């Protein structure tokens, strides 16, 4: 079960700086499960800050810099992350962060994997150890961060955020990938249009959509729409629509609908094509699927 939002403050260091009480780091947990924690890291306002001598990560994590900046040092290597960059960590990673302002303004979104290091996903994420600690976020990763912090807030839809978080972690395993990141001031414009398209398809999955009609509905060129949607969602629009229709068909079959009704009511136009596609996807025919105990 997903836990509610929580805020935790941690002291940045054990000594005061120039007589001022030191600023505390602020970690806001947006949601958390047994294996995942999604949150935001920033700094409390109104006090001076003293950077800790050293910090150590306890988990694999992916952190997206939202605003501000800081200097990061791991061993002899140094980086200066900026908005749109990722900071990747793994268990027992020692690092040093340095801020140039007395009151830091940087903020990061973070997805942490809390599973055991013996878990299959942890073994895969161990590849992070061989990657640079700071890399640019691909457009898809930036979009998944947006989804992981929004779709999970929908009532009765707890799994949505988890699915997006696992998809985000999977993308980390194939870095570097993707096209040149969109500018920070342009990215939300594209993301809003992809979200609007997904909402439309999820509502009108049985309608006769085309790339042109979808692009027009969100006021973007057809060529650009097809590329941006595929990059953000991880599949082209037609495959996403097929996924929605298949999901709806299985739901109807479980509820007792005939194969023919499930086919046409879900938006498929050809019964034979539906049966072949269904068998390729699920390994059984729609008729056998409908007769399985659930």
C-alpha positions in Angstrom: 0.0 0.0 0.0 1.2 3.5 -0.8 2.1 5.7 2.1 1.1 9.3 2.4 3.2 12.4 1.8 5.7 13.0 4.6 8.4 15.7 5.2 11.7 15.0 6.9 14.4 17.5 7.9 18.0 16.6 8.3 20.9 18.7 9.7 23.4 19.5 7.0 26.3 19.5 9.5 27.2 19.4 13.2 28.7 22.8 13.5 27.3 26.3 13.0 28.7 28.6 10.4 29.5 32.2 11.3 27.3 32.0 14.3 24.2 31.1 12.4 22.2 27.9 12.9 22.7 25.7 9.9 20.1 25.2 7.3 18.4 21.8 7.2 17.9 19.7 4.1 14.3 18.9 3.4 13.1 15.6 2.0 9.4 15.4 1.1 8.2 11.9 0.4 5.4 12.1 -2.2 4.6 8.4 -2.0 6.3 5.2 -0.9 5.8 1.4 -1.2 7.9 -1.5 0.1 10.2 -1.2 -2.9 10.0 2.4 -4.1 10.2 5.9 -2.7 9.4 9.0 -4.7 10.1 12.4 -3.3 11.5 15.8 -3.6 14.7 17.1 -2.1 15.3 20.8 -1.4 16.3 23.1 1.4 14.3 24.9 4.1 14.2 28.6 3.7 15.4 31.4 6.0 18.7 30.2 7.3 22.4 29.8 6.3 23.6 26.5 5.0 26.7 24.6 5.7 27.4 21.7 3.3 28.3 18.4 5.0 31.8 17.2 4.6 30.6 14.0 3.0 27.3 12.2 2.3 26.6 8.6 1.6 23.8 7.0 -0.5 22.0 4.0 0.9 20.0 3.1 -2.2 20.0 3.1 -5.9 18.4 6.4 -6.9 17.7 8.6 -9.9 17.5 12.3 -9.1 16.4 14.9 -11.6 17.6 18.4 -11.0 14.5 20.7 -11.3 16.0 24.1 -10.5 19.2 25.7 -9.2 22.6 24.1 -9.2 25.4 22.7 -7.1 28.8 21.2 -7.4 29.2 17.5 -7.0 32.5 15.6 -6.3 33.0 11.8 -6.2 36.7 10.9 -5.6 38.6 13.2 -8.0 35.8 13.7 -10.5 33.6 16.8 -10.4 30.4 17.9 -12.0 28.2 21.0 -12.0 24.6 19.6 -12.5 22.0 22.0 -13.9 18.3 21.7 -14.4 17.6 18.8 -16.7 20.5 16.7 -15.5 20.3 13.4 -13.6 22.4 12.5 -10.6 22.6 8.7 -10.2 23.5 7.0 -6.9 24.1 3.5 -5.6 24.5 2.0 -2.1 27.5 3.2 -0.2 28.4 5.8 -2.8 30.3 8.6 -1.0 30.0 12.1 -2.5 30.3 15.8 -1.6 27.9 18.5 -2.6 28.9 22.2 -2.6 26.6 25.2 -2.9 27.7 28.6 -3.9 24.8 30.4 -2.1 24.3 30.9 1.6 20.7 29.8 1.1 20.6 27.1 -1.6 17.8 27.1 -4.1 18.3 23.8 -5.8 15.5 21.2 -6.0 15.5 17.6 -7.2 12.9 15.0 -7.8 14.0 11.5 -6.8 13.1 7.9 -7.3 14.7 5.5 -5.0 14.7 1.7 -5.2 14.5 0.2 -1.7 14.7 -3.5 -2.6 17.5 -5.8 -1.4 20.8 -5.8 -3.3 20.1 -9.4 -4.0 16.9 -8.6 -6.0 17.0 -9.0 -9.8 16.4 -5.3 -10.3 19.2 -4.4 -7.9 21.6 -6.6 -9.8 20.6 -4.8 -13.0 20.8 -1.4 -11.5 24.4 -2.2 -10.4 25.3 -1.0 -13.9 24.9 2.5 -12.5 28.3 2.0 -10.8 30.0 2.0 -14.2 28.2 5.1 -15.5 29.0 8.8 -14.9 27.2 10.1 -11.8 25.7 13.0 -13.8 24.2 12.6 -17.2 21.5 14.6 -19.1 18.0 13.3 -18.8 16.5 12.0 -22.0 13.1 13.4 -23.0 11.4 10.1 -22.0 13.0 10.1 -18.6 12.0 13.7 -17.9 8.4 12.7 -19.0 8.4 9.7 -16.8 9.4 11.9 -13.8 6.5 14.1 -14.6 4.1 11.1 -14.7 5.5 9.4 -11.6 4.7 12.5 -9.5 1.2 13.1 -11.0 -0.6 10.0 -12.1 0.0 8.4 -8.7 -2.1 11.1 -7.1 -5.2 9.9 -8.9 -7.6 8.2 -6.4 -7.8 4.4 -6.7 -4.9 4.3 -9.1 -1.9 3.4 -6.9 -0.3 1.1 -9.4 0.0 3.9 -12.0 2.8 5.7 -10.2 4.6 2.4 -9.5 4.4 1.4 -13.2 5.9 4.7 -14.2 8.6 4.5 -11.6 9.7 1.0 -12.7 9.6 2.2 -16.4 11.9 5.1 -15.3 14.4 2.7 -13.7 14.4 0.6 -16.8 15.3 3.6 -18.9 18.3 4.2 -16.7 19.7 0.8 -17.7 19.9 1.9 -21.4 21.5 5.3 -21.0 22.6 7.1 -23.0 19.6 7.0 -25.3 17.1 9.3 -26.9 17.3 12.5 -28.9 18.6 15.8 -27.7 16.6 16.9 -24.6 14.0 19.6 -25.3 14.7 23.0 -23.7 13.3 23.3 -20.1 10.9 26.0 -21.1 9.5 23.9 -24.0 9.3 20.5 -22.4 6.1 21.1 -20.4 4.3 22.2 -23.6 5.1 18.9 -25.3 4.3 16.9 -22.1 0.9 18.5 -21.7 0.0 17.6 -25.3 1.1 14.0 -24.9 -0.9 13.7 -21.7 -3.9 15.2 -23.4 -3.6 12.7 -26.2 -3.3 9.8 -23.8 -6.4 10.9 -22.0 -8.3 11.2 -25.2 -7.3 7.7 -26.4 -8.1 6.2 -23.0 -11.6 7.7 -23.2 -12.3 7.1 -26.8 -10.4 3.9 -27.5 -13.1 2.6 -29.9 -13.1 5.7 -32.1 -11.3 5.8 -35.5 -8.2 7.9 -34.8 -5.4 8.9 -37.1 -2.1 10.6 -36.5 -3.4 13.7 -38.3 -6.6 13.9 -36.2 -4.7 13.4 -32.9 -2.1 16.0 -33.8 -4.7 18.5 -34.7 -6.5 17.9 -31.5 -3.4 19.1 -29.6 -2.3 21.7 -32.1 1.0 20.3 -33.2 2.3 19.1 -36.6 1.7 15.4 -37.5 5.4 14.6 -38.0 6.4 16.3 -34.7 3.5 14.7 -32.8 4.4 11.2 -33.9 8.0 11.6 -32.9 7.4 13.3 -29.5 4.6 10.8 -28.5 6.8 7.8 -29.3 9.8 9.3 -27.4 7.8 10.2 -24.3 5.6 7.2 -24.1 8.0 4.6 -25.3 5.8 3.4 -28.2 4.1 5.0 -31.2 0.5 6.2 -31.0 -0.9 3.2 -32.9 0.7 0.7 -30.6 -0.5 2.6 -27.5 -4.0 2.5 -28.9 -3.7 -1.2 -29.6 -2.6 -1.7 -26.0 -5.7 0.2 -24.8 -8.0 -1.8 -27.0 -6.6 -5.1 -26.0 -6.9 -4.2 -22.3 -10.5 -3.3 -22.9 -11.2 -6.5 -24.8 -9.8 -8.6 -22.0 -12.0 -6.7 -19.5 -15.1 -7.4 -21.6 -14.2 -11.0 -22.0 -13.8 -11.5 -18.3 -17.2 -9.9 -17.8 -18.9 -12.5 -20.1 -19.0 -10.7 -23.4 -18.8 -12.8 -26.6 -15.6 -12.7 -28.7 -17.4 -10.8 -31.4 -18.8 -8.2 -29.0 -15.5 -7.8 -27.2 -13.8 -7.3 -30.6 -16.0 -4.6 -32.1 -16.9 -2.8 -28.8 -13.2 -2.4 -28.1 -12.6 -0.7 -31.4 -11.3 -3.5 -33.6 -12.7 -3.5 -37.1 -11.9 -7.1 -38.2 -12.7 -10.2 -36.2 -10.0 -12.4 -37.7 -7.3 -9.7 -37.2 -8.5 -9.3 -33.6 -8.2 -13.1 -32.9 -4.7 -13.3 -34.4 -3.5 -10.2 -32.5 -5.0 -11.5 -29.3 -3.3 -14.9 -29.6 0.1 -13.3 -30.3 -0.3 -11.0 -27.3 -1.7 -13.5 -24.7 -0.7 -16.9 -26.1 -4.3 -18.1 -26.2 -7.4 -17.4 -28.3 -10.0 -15.0 -27.0 -12.5 -17.8 -26.6 -10.1 -19.8 -24.4 -9.2 -16.7 -22.5 -12.8 -16.0 -21.8 -13.3 -19.5 -20.3 -10.3 -19.3 -18.0 -11.0 -19.0 -14.2 -10.1 -15.5 -12.9 
